[in-house]
């Protein structure tokens, strides 16, 4: 069957997280609170990095501020719609909204993966070859790393949406999730999507696995290097990199499971999607602030300045 440039389906029906009215009311309150805390937490990190002269002049915190900025968008591309749907009997997404959710989920996700690799590279240079840190990691280098992360995320997302938007959708139009997730939407096309499934897995799986392997190698080299050059080096390395490692595991775990093994049970995928889109952006600021003395000090200073000014 040939691909057509139109779709007979104008909207998609979302099953959401559950069908129980009592649970939906509970989830409305619960996820509303989670979303507000997530946005505020990441926003505080962005404002702190911008306003504190020491953090603002540190390229490492420049990357952290960009990570928090991406986390705000990661938490916002689907969560507000999901929260509103908890109070609605029919959970609908127009075709345009559905394609937009697919685009932003892969754009933000791809950019964040590459940004995490950039943060690992920064720590690698700082710890393993510190004498070359200032020359290798200039401000222009950091700007280039952030720009590359956004470009790769954009190209990755466009490559996914380009073939999805042109597929013929003639029904059914039910998506067993709280947002339009790419593997679930492709299955609704009125054609054999085996080849497209392979392309989707190859695209998302390649990006996820390549970034994950680079991160794994980077932090392994860092731990080995510090252990060889300092007594008690293991604890020092873990203190330096543990926050980064925890974020990597939390971010890549659900993502790799969904897109490298996309034929798992929908209930498992739904749970992992909730964790990936809602809890990961919440945990990132908590991990970085609780384990980073400079960030906590800067936040306290910012809070004291705000209180004093009033």
ZATI-54151 format. One record per atom (N, C-alpha, C): residue number from 1; x negated, y, z negated. Coordinates in steps of 0.02 Angstrom, whole numbers, plus 50000, padded with zeros to 5 digits. Atoms other than C-alpha are relative to their C-alpha. Layout:
REM residues N
seq	east	north	up
NUM	X	Y	Z
...
//
This chain:
REM residues 310
seq	east	north	up
1	49958	49940	50000
1	50000	50000	50000
1	49957	50063	50000
2	50041	49940	49996
2	49929	50169	50049
2	50016	50048	49944
3	49990	49948	50050
3	49903	50305	49920
3	50038	50058	50032
4	49961	49944	49975
4	50027	50447	49941
4	49986	50061	49958
5	50017	49938	50035
5	50006	50629	49893
5	50061	50028	49964
6	49943	49978	50038
6	50171	50637	49802
6	50019	49947	49950
7	49978	50047	50051
7	50254	50554	49654
7	50075	50006	49991
8	49929	49999	50012
8	50434	50504	49628
8	50017	50010	49927
9	49991	49991	50071
9	50410	50514	49440
9	49982	50072	49982
10	50012	49930	50018
10	50427	50692	49373
10	49981	50007	49927
11	50017	49998	50072
11	50403	50650	49188
11	49988	49930	49974
12	50016	50063	50031
12	50337	50513	49077
12	50030	49999	49930
13	49971	50010	50067
13	50420	50443	48921
13	49947	49970	49955
14	50050	50024	50048
14	50304	50422	48772
14	50034	49961	49945
15	49972	50040	50055
15	50338	50286	48645
15	49980	50029	49932
16	50023	49971	50063
16	50241	50382	48511
16	49967	49948	49956
17	50034	50045	50046
17	50166	50302	48357
17	50047	49948	49970
18	49953	50046	50031
18	50324	50222	48288
18	50071	50021	50018
19	49930	49986	49986
19	50514	50215	48302
19	50040	50016	49937
20	49965	49987	50063
20	50560	50231	48117
20	50006	50075	49987
21	49989	49929	50013
21	50639	50401	48078
21	49964	50022	49936
22	50032	49982	50064
22	50574	50398	47899
22	49924	50007	50009
23	50072	49996	49988
23	50396	50362	47957
23	49982	50061	50042
24	50014	49942	49958
24	50407	50497	48090
24	50002	50065	49960
25	49998	49941	50043
25	50456	50626	47960
25	49937	50004	49956
26	50061	50002	50040
26	50311	50570	47851
26	49939	50018	50043
27	50056	49986	49954
27	50191	50573	48000
27	49999	50074	50020
28	49997	49929	49983
28	50251	50748	48044
28	49964	50043	49948
29	50032	49963	50054
29	50197	50815	47875
29	49926	49982	49995
30	50069	50024	50008
30	50039	50708	47866
30	49955	50027	50054
31	50043	49980	49944
31	49970	50746	48039
31	49999	50076	50008
32	50002	49927	50000
32	50020	50930	48026
32	49945	50025	49954
33	50053	49982	50048
33	49909	50943	47872
33	49931	49983	50027
34	50064	50021	49972
34	49769	50845	47956
34	49977	50047	50055
35	50017	49957	49943
35	49775	50955	48111
35	49977	50069	49975
36	50018	49934	50026
36	49770	51119	48012
36	49930	49997	49967
37	50066	50007	50032
37	49622	51057	47907
37	49945	49991	50052
38	50050	50013	49948
38	49531	50996	48063
38	49981	50065	50036
39	50013	49938	49963
39	49549	51160	48157
39	49964	50050	49955
40	50032	49952	50045
40	49505	51266	48005
40	49929	49980	49983
41	50067	50023	50017
41	49356	51157	47959
41	49950	50013	50055
42	50045	49988	49944
42	49279	51165	48131
42	49993	50074	50016
43	50003	49928	49989
43	49323	51349	48149
43	49953	50034	49950
44	50044	49972	50052
44	49233	51387	47985
44	49927	49988	50019
45	50068	50015	49979
45	49077	51300	48052
45	49978	50047	50056
46	50016	49956	49944
46	49083	51401	48214
46	49987	50071	49974
47	50007	49932	50027
47	49107	51566	48118
47	49937	50006	49958
48	50060	49999	50043
48	48970	51521	47993
48	49937	50002	50042
49	50059	50000	49957
49	48844	51482	48130
49	49991	50067	50035
50	50005	49936	49965
50	48885	51644	48221
50	49981	50057	49953
51	50009	49943	50046
51	48884	51756	48067
51	49936	49996	49959
52	50060	50006	50040
52	48734	51688	47973
52	49938	50009	50044
53	50059	49987	49957
53	48570	51759	48045
53	49953	49941	50005
54	50046	50057	49999
54	48467	51607	47995
54	50027	49944	50044
55	49971	50054	49960
55	48587	51480	48070
55	50007	50021	50073
56	49990	49975	49931
56	48621	51588	48222
56	49935	49999	50039
57	50065	50000	49966
57	48435	51594	48260
57	49972	49929	50007
58	50023	50069	49995
58	48418	51405	48244
58	50036	49963	50056
59	49968	50036	49944
59	48449	51310	48406
59	50039	49938	49978
60	49965	50059	50023
60	48499	51154	48309
60	50071	50016	49978
61	49934	49980	50023
61	48645	51246	48228
61	50041	50030	50057
62	49965	49978	49940
62	48687	51322	48396
62	50036	49940	50032
63	49970	50062	49974
63	48719	51143	48457
63	50056	49977	49954
64	49948	50020	50048
64	48818	51106	48298
64	50062	50043	50008
65	49943	49956	49988
65	48927	51258	48328
65	50038	49981	50063
66	49968	50022	49939
66	48961	51199	48504
66	50038	49934	49990
67	49966	50062	50015
67	49005	51026	48439
67	50066	50013	49964
68	49938	49983	50036
68	49133	51101	48319
68	50050	50034	50046
69	49956	49969	49952
69	49203	51207	48460
69	50035	49947	50043
70	49971	50054	49961
70	49229	51050	48564
70	50049	49959	49959
71	49956	50038	50044
71	49306	50961	48414
71	50068	50035	49991
72	49936	49964	50005
72	49438	51098	48400
72	50044	49983	50061
73	49963	50016	49939
73	49489	51063	48580
73	50018	49926	50002
74	49985	50072	50001
74	49478	50874	48556
74	50060	49986	49956
75	49943	50009	50045
75	49601	50888	48412
75	50063	50033	50026
76	49943	49959	49979
76	49714	51006	48509
76	50032	49980	50067
77	49972	50014	49934
77	49740	50930	48681
77	50063	49956	49997
78	49941	50045	50005
78	49870	50803	48618
78	50035	50003	49933
79	49971	50004	50068
79	49897	50820	48430
79	50059	50046	49989
80	49941	49957	50010
80	50013	50974	48428
80	50063	49973	50034
81	49942	50030	49965
81	50126	50890	48557
81	50025	49939	49963
82	49980	50059	50038
82	50125	50729	48456
82	50038	50020	49937
83	49967	49977	50060
83	50172	50824	48298
83	50071	50025	50015
84	49934	49976	49980
84	50316	50910	48387
84	50046	49943	50018
85	49959	50057	49979
85	50376	50744	48458
85	50027	49959	49941
86	49974	50036	50058
86	50397	50673	48283
86	50070	50023	49981
87	49934	49973	50015
87	50551	50784	48269
87	50048	49995	50060
88	49960	50006	49939
88	50617	50738	48441
88	50021	49928	50012
89	49975	50067	49985
89	50724	50590	48492
89	49968	49972	50063
90	50032	50021	49938
90	50651	50585	48668
90	49934	50036	50008
91	50068	49973	49995
91	50465	50608	48687
91	49980	49999	50074
92	50012	49994	49929
92	50434	50671	48863
92	49939	50042	50016
93	50054	49961	49972
93	50283	50732	48959
93	50014	50010	50074
94	49994	49990	49928
94	50302	50814	49128
94	49939	49972	50035
95	50055	50028	49961
95	50191	50748	49267
95	49938	50045	49992
96	50056	49953	50006
96	50083	50906	49256
96	49967	49997	49932
97	50027	50004	50068
97	50064	50896	49067
97	49961	49935	49991
98	50033	50066	50005
98	50019	50712	49082
98	49930	50002	50032
99	50065	49996	49965
99	49881	50745	49209
99	49953	50047	49962
100	50042	49953	50038
100	49819	50893	49104
100	49971	49965	49938
101	50025	50036	50058
101	49804	50780	48950
101	49943	49953	50020
102	50053	50045	49976
102	49702	50654	49050
102	49937	50041	50015
103	50057	49959	49982
103	49591	50793	49117
103	49962	50024	49938
104	50034	49971	50058
104	49556	50876	48949
104	49971	49946	49954
105	50027	50053	50043
105	49532	50712	48854
105	49932	49976	50027
106	50064	50023	49971
106	49394	50658	48976
106	49950	50057	50006
107	50045	49943	49996
107	49322	50832	48998
107	49967	50013	49932
108	50027	49986	50067
108	49303	50863	48811
108	49959	49940	49975
109	50036	50060	50023
109	49253	50683	48774
109	49933	49992	50034
110	50063	50006	49964
110	49121	50679	48911
110	49950	50052	49979
111	50045	49947	50021
111	49049	50847	48861
111	49972	49987	49930
112	50023	50013	50069
112	49040	50795	48678
112	49950	49943	49998
113	50049	50054	49997
113	48950	50633	48721
113	49930	50026	50018
114	50064	49974	49977
114	48814	50725	48815
114	49971	50049	49949
115	50024	49954	50052
115	48804	50858	48678
115	49969	49962	49942
116	50029	50042	50053
116	48773	50722	48549
116	49931	49974	50020
117	50066	50020	49975
117	48630	50659	48658
117	49951	50058	49994
118	50043	49940	50006
118	48561	50837	48662
118	49978	50011	49928
119	50016	49991	50071
119	48569	50846	48472
119	49949	49947	49978
120	50048	50053	50016
120	48476	50679	48461
120	49932	50018	50029
121	50063	49980	49969
121	48344	50744	48581
121	49966	50055	49960
122	50027	49947	50042
122	48323	50900	48473
122	49967	49971	49938
123	50029	50030	50060
123	48293	50793	48318
123	49939	49958	50018
124	50058	50039	49979
124	48175	50680	48415
124	49938	50044	50008
125	50057	49955	49989
125	48064	50825	48469
125	49977	50030	49934
126	50018	49968	50063
126	48072	50907	48297
126	49963	49953	49953
127	50028	50048	50048
127	48023	50749	48202
127	49940	49963	50029
128	50052	50043	49971
128	47916	50649	48324
128	49942	50040	50031
129	50053	49958	49971
129	47820	50788	48415
129	50011	50073	49979
130	49983	49933	50026
130	47842	50942	48303
130	49955	50056	50028
131	50044	49948	49975
131	47690	51034	48375
131	50024	50030	50066
132	49975	49977	49935
132	47779	51049	48542
132	50072	50025	49996
133	49929	49984	50008
133	47949	51093	48469
133	50017	50070	50028
134	49984	49932	49980
134	47943	51281	48498
134	49993	50010	50075
135	50009	49992	49927
135	47881	51263	48677
135	50051	49959	50040
136	49953	50044	49963
136	47994	51118	48729
136	50072	50020	49989
137	49930	49986	50017
137	48152	51176	48640
137	50011	50075	49992
138	49987	49928	50000
138	48167	51358	48687
138	50075	50013	50004
139	49929	49983	49996
139	48332	51452	48686
139	50028	49984	50069
140	49977	50016	49932
140	48342	51430	48874
140	50014	49925	50008
141	49989	50073	49998
141	48325	51242	48850
141	50066	49982	49968
142	49938	50015	50034
142	48469	51240	48727
142	50061	50023	50041
143	49946	49976	49957
143	48578	51344	48842
143	50011	49952	50059
144	49995	50048	49944
144	48538	51223	48984
144	50032	49935	49977
145	49971	50063	50026
145	48581	51072	48875
145	50075	50006	49991
146	49928	49990	50009
146	48750	51145	48829
146	50036	50005	50068
147	49971	49992	49933
147	48784	51195	49010
147	50005	49932	50035
148	49999	50066	49968
148	48738	51020	49071
148	50054	49956	49969
149	49948	50040	50033
149	48853	50940	48942
149	50069	50018	50026
150	49935	49978	49974
150	49000	51044	49004
150	50008	49979	50073
151	49996	50020	49929
151	48959	51008	49187
151	50013	49926	50007
152	49990	50073	49997
152	48946	50820	49159
152	50071	49982	49978
153	49932	50013	50022
153	49109	50821	49061
153	50051	50018	50053
154	49953	49977	49947
154	49195	50918	49201
154	49999	49952	50060
155	50006	50046	49943
155	49129	50805	49341
155	50031	49933	49983
156	49972	50064	50022
156	49174	50649	49242
156	50077	50003	49999
157	49928	49993	50005
157	49350	50713	49210
157	50033	50006	50069
158	49973	49991	49932
158	49380	50769	49390
158	50000	49934	50038
159	50004	50064	49965
159	49323	50600	49453
159	50055	49952	49978
160	49946	50042	50025
160	49456	50517	49343
160	50068	50025	50023
161	49934	49971	49984
161	49599	50636	49378
161	50014	49999	50075
162	49991	49994	49928
162	49569	50648	49566
162	50039	49942	50030
163	49963	50056	49972
163	49628	50472	49603
163	50065	49986	49961
164	49940	50013	50040
164	49756	50466	49461
164	50059	50042	50024
165	49947	49954	49982
165	49855	50618	49518
165	50031	49982	50068
166	49975	50016	49933
166	49874	50549	49696
166	50033	49931	50004
167	49968	50066	50000
167	49941	50378	49645
167	50075	50006	50006
168	49926	49999	49995
168	50123	50337	49688
168	50032	49972	49937
169	49964	50021	50061
169	50227	50330	49528
169	50075	50001	50015
170	49928	50004	49984
170	50404	50269	49562
170	50039	49965	49945
171	49967	50031	50057
171	50447	50194	49392
171	49977	49928	49991
172	49979	49965	50061
172	50446	50132	49259
172	49950	50056	49981
173	50041	49942	50019
173	50376	50287	49174
173	49988	50004	49924
174	50010	50002	50072
174	50354	50231	48993
174	49926	49989	49982
175	50070	50005	50023
175	50184	50257	48910
175	50000	49982	49926
176	50000	50025	50068
176	50154	50157	48752
176	49944	50034	49960
177	50048	49962	50039
177	50057	50294	48663
177	50031	50067	49983
178	49974	49934	50019
178	50076	50470	48592
178	49975	50054	50048
179	50020	49954	49947
179	49990	50551	48743
179	49985	49958	50062
180	50013	50035	49937
180	49952	50507	48924
180	49928	49977	50003
181	50067	50029	49999
181	49801	50394	48907
181	49989	49968	50068
182	50013	50021	49931
182	49719	50352	49073
182	50014	49927	50015
183	49987	50071	49985
183	49721	50160	49063
183	50074	49983	50002
184	49928	50015	50003
184	49906	50161	49019
184	50037	50031	50058
185	49967	49966	49945
185	49956	50286	49155
185	49987	49964	50066
186	50017	50035	49938
186	49864	50192	49293
186	50043	49939	50010
187	49960	50062	49995
187	49963	50035	49253
187	50070	50013	50025
188	49932	49983	49978
188	50124	50128	49298
188	50004	50013	50075
189	49999	49987	49928
189	50073	50156	49479
189	50034	49943	50038
190	49964	50049	49959
190	50178	50068	49612
190	49953	49969	50052
191	50048	50032	49955
191	50029	49976	49687
191	49953	49958	49958
192	50050	50040	50034
192	49894	49853	49644
192	49942	50046	49979
193	50051	49953	50026
193	49775	49951	49532
193	49937	49965	49975
194	50057	50038	50024
194	49644	49816	49504
194	49934	50037	50015
195	50061	49965	49980
195	49510	49910	49602
195	49993	50065	49961
196	50003	49937	50038
196	49556	50075	49516
196	49983	49988	49927
197	50018	50018	50069
197	49546	49989	49347
197	49925	49990	49994
198	50072	50012	50001
198	49370	49933	49389
198	49961	50066	50006
199	50032	49935	49993
199	49323	50109	49446
199	50004	50041	49936
200	49990	49963	50062
200	49396	50185	49288
200	49955	49973	49945
201	50043	50031	50051
201	49305	50060	49177
201	49926	50017	50014
202	50069	49987	49982
202	49143	50088	49273
202	49980	50072	49983
203	50014	49930	50012
203	49154	50277	49261
203	49994	50016	49925
204	49999	49986	50072
204	49203	50293	49077
204	49951	49956	49962
205	50045	50046	50035
205	49107	50139	49023
205	49927	50017	50010
206	50069	49982	49986
206	48947	50194	49109
206	49978	50061	49960
207	50016	49940	50038
207	48951	50367	49030
207	49994	49985	49926
208	50000	50016	50071
208	48994	50299	48858
208	49940	49958	49980
209	50054	50046	50018
209	48868	50157	48857
209	49932	50032	50011
210	50065	49969	49988
210	48725	50258	48934
210	49983	50051	49946
211	50011	49951	50054
211	48747	50399	48807
211	49987	49964	49934
212	50008	50037	50062
212	48763	50273	48665
212	49931	49968	49996
213	50066	50032	49999
213	48605	50180	48717
213	49946	50053	49990
214	50048	49946	50009
214	48508	50344	48731
214	49997	50023	49927
215	49998	49980	50070
215	48566	50393	48557
215	49969	49947	49955
216	50026	50055	50040
216	48524	50222	48486
216	49924	49998	50004
217	50073	50001	49991
217	48348	50227	48560
217	49968	50061	49965
218	50027	49938	50029
218	48320	50408	48503
218	49993	49994	49924
219	50001	50003	50073
219	48366	50378	48321
219	49957	49942	49975
220	50046	50055	50019
220	48271	50212	48316
220	49928	50024	50002
221	50068	49972	49994
221	48113	50300	48376
221	49986	50049	49943
222	50008	49951	50054
222	48141	50439	48248
222	49986	49964	49934
223	50009	50036	50063
223	48157	50316	48104
223	49932	49966	49997
224	50065	50035	49998
224	48003	50217	48157
224	49944	50051	49992
225	50053	49949	50003
225	47899	50374	48182
225	49991	50029	49930
226	50005	49970	50067
226	47940	50451	48013
226	49975	49948	49949
227	50022	50052	50046
227	47914	50285	47924
227	49924	49990	50005
228	50072	50011	49990
228	47739	50270	47999
228	49957	50058	49975
229	50040	49941	50016
229	47685	50447	47956
229	50011	50027	49930
230	49989	49973	50067
230	47751	50470	47781
230	50022	49945	49953
231	49976	50046	50052
231	47768	50371	47621
231	50069	50022	49980
232	49931	49979	50013
232	47952	50374	47582
232	50031	50030	50061
233	49975	49970	49938
233	47979	50419	47762
233	50069	49976	50019
234	49935	50027	49983
234	48130	50307	47778
234	50056	50043	49971
235	49949	49959	50033
235	48230	50408	47652
235	50003	50069	50031
236	50002	49935	49969
236	48174	50570	47733
236	50034	49999	50068
237	49970	50006	49933
237	48224	50511	47906
237	50075	49990	49995
238	49928	50012	50009
238	48391	50447	47845
238	50035	50064	49978
239	49970	49938	50022
239	48423	50612	47757
239	50007	50049	50058
240	49999	49954	49943
240	48383	50707	47917
240	50051	49980	50052
241	49962	50024	49942
241	48477	50598	48040
241	50065	49964	49982
242	49942	50041	50018
242	48612	50507	47941
242	50065	50032	50021
243	49939	49966	49979
243	48743	50640	47977
243	50012	49991	50075
244	49995	50009	49928
244	48706	50628	48163
244	50021	49929	50017
245	49986	50070	49986
245	48710	50438	48160
245	50073	49983	49983
246	49931	50013	50020
246	48877	50433	48068
246	50049	50028	50051
247	49957	49969	49949
247	48956	50553	48194
247	49999	49959	50064
248	50007	50040	49939
248	48889	50449	48339
248	50042	49936	49995
249	49963	50062	50009
249	48963	50288	48269
249	50075	50013	50000
250	49929	49984	50004
250	49131	50370	48231
250	50028	50020	50068
251	49976	49975	49936
251	49142	50449	48403
251	49999	49945	50053
252	50008	50048	49945
252	49077	50309	48515
252	50035	49934	49987
253	49968	50063	50014
253	49153	50161	48424
253	50068	49991	50034
254	49934	50006	49967
254	49336	50190	48475
254	49997	50010	50075
255	50004	49984	49929
255	49288	50263	48643
255	49975	49940	50041
256	50027	50057	49964
256	49183	50114	48698
256	50049	49942	49998
257	49953	50055	50006
257	49312	49990	48633
257	50057	50008	50049
258	49942	49987	49957
258	49453	50072	48732
258	49982	49993	50074
259	50015	49995	49929
259	49361	50097	48897
259	49953	49945	50026
260	50042	50056	49978
260	49235	49954	48901
260	50039	49935	49994
261	49955	50057	50007
261	49363	49829	48838
261	50072	50025	50003
262	49936	49966	49995
262	49522	49912	48905
262	50060	49953	50001
263	49944	50046	49994
263	49627	49753	48909
263	50019	49971	49932
264	49981	50021	50067
264	49648	49738	48721
264	50073	50016	49987
265	49929	49989	50016
265	49816	49745	48635
265	50013	50075	49993
266	49983	49930	50002
266	49906	49912	48650
266	50002	50028	49930
267	49997	49976	50069
267	49933	49922	48462
267	49931	50019	49974
268	50069	49985	50020
268	49745	49917	48436
268	49976	50064	50034
269	50019	49940	49963
269	49716	50046	48572
269	50032	50063	49971
270	49964	49943	50028
270	49847	50160	48494
270	49967	50023	49935
271	50033	49984	50064
271	49763	50151	48324
271	49932	50033	50013
272	50065	49971	49985
272	49592	50187	48400
272	50007	50069	50032
273	49988	49934	49971
273	49664	50332	48501
273	50015	50052	49947
274	49986	49955	50056
274	49731	50410	48341
274	49935	50018	49965
275	50063	49987	50034
275	49561	50391	48260
275	49955	50045	50042
276	50045	49963	49955
276	49468	50460	48412
276	50022	50072	50008
277	49976	49932	49985
277	49579	50612	48444
277	50016	50041	49938
278	49977	49963	50059
278	49629	50659	48265
278	49949	49997	49943
279	50042	50006	50060
279	49514	50590	48132
279	49926	50014	50013
280	50071	49984	49985
280	49345	50604	48221
280	49987	50074	49996
281	50012	49927	50007
281	49362	50795	48241
281	50006	50024	49928
282	49995	49982	50071
282	49411	50801	48056
282	49938	49980	49962
283	50057	50026	50037
283	49265	50696	47996
283	49935	50034	50017
284	50063	49967	49980
284	49131	50787	48095
284	49981	50058	49955
285	50020	49944	50045
285	49137	50950	47993
285	49988	49977	49929
286	50010	50025	50068
286	49153	50852	47831
286	49931	49968	49993
287	50065	50033	50003
287	48999	50747	47870
287	49944	50050	50002
288	50055	49953	49992
288	48892	50892	47927
288	49995	50049	49942
289	50003	49952	50055
289	48940	51009	47785
289	49981	49967	49934
290	50015	50033	50063
290	48931	50882	47644
290	49928	49977	49995
291	50068	50026	50000
291	48759	50820	47697
291	49949	50052	50024
292	50045	49949	49975
292	48683	50986	47752
292	49999	50059	49951
293	50007	49948	50052
293	48619	51103	47616
293	50002	50070	50030
294	50001	49934	49969
294	48587	51248	47735
294	50070	50022	50020
295	49932	49983	49980
295	48764	51241	47802
295	50043	50017	49940
296	49960	49986	50061
296	48841	51232	47628
296	49980	50067	49969
297	50023	49936	50027
297	48734	51379	47570
297	50027	50058	50041
298	49975	49947	49956
298	48783	51482	47722
298	50076	50010	49992
299	49927	49995	50010
299	48968	51443	47694
299	50017	50035	49935
300	49990	49967	50064
300	48958	51495	47512
300	49985	50075	50006
301	50019	49930	49990
301	48871	51656	47563
301	50054	50037	50039
302	49947	49969	49960
302	49004	51692	47694
302	50063	50009	49958
303	49942	49995	50043
303	49142	51657	47567
303	49992	50055	49949
304	50013	49948	50050
304	49062	51770	47437
304	50005	50070	50033
305	49995	49936	49965
305	49046	51911	47566
305	50072	50018	50014
306	49929	49987	49985
306	49229	51892	47612
306	50036	50021	49937
307	49967	49982	50063
307	49283	51897	47429
307	49979	50069	49976
308	50025	49934	50021
308	49171	52047	47392
308	50030	50056	50040
309	49973	49947	49957
309	49237	52144	47541
309	50072	50016	49984
310	49930	49988	50019
310	49413	52125	47471
310	50004	50019	49926
//
